[in-house]
Every structure is written in structure tokens, then in C-alpha cells.
Amino acid sequence: MKIIVLNLPRDLSEDGLADLFKAHGNIDSCDLVMDANTGISKGFGFVEMPAEEEAEAAIAALHGTKINKSKIRVKPAAE
């Protein structure tokens, strides 16, 4: 299942994002969306998890949690 993660702190790394989801199961990929000019995160990214049950558990556990001072939003990505 592809998951979108919104309102991430700009200084969070892809490894940091991956670690959040690895606590809930296996991940296939993790990508932060970066600004092409500055190379700084745009504050959102995508995580792909192969097991739908694990993805749903991660969404339930992580949606609305705070990372630094940012309250993140986690939901299934539109296909």
C-alpha cells in the first residue's frame, strides 16, 4: 500500500521517515519530495508497505502524532 505523509518537519531525513514506519512492519520504499532548486524537503513524502495490514496499522498509529513541533498527517495515497 502506498502511503502519503504530510506536514513533515523540513529537517527530517528519508532514513528518519523510514524508521517511523519500520516500527510497524516492512517497507518497500520511502521517498521525501524535495525542492528541485534548494534540495530542501517540501514537507511531505511517500512510503510503500507491502502488507496492507501493516500499512493500516502504521497509518492508525502515526496519524496525528508530533515529530518535533509538526503534527503529521498519514493516509493512503491516491492511486
Sequence and secondary structure as in RCSB ss.txt:
>XXXX:A:sequence
MKIIVLNLPRDLSEDGLADLFKAHGNIDSCDLVMDANTGISKGFGFVEMPAEEEAEAAIAALHGTKINKSKIRVK
PAAE
>XXXX:A:secstr
 EEEEES  TT  HHHHHHHHHTTS  SEEEEEE TTT  EEEEEEEE S HHHHHHHHHHHTT EETTEE EEE
E   
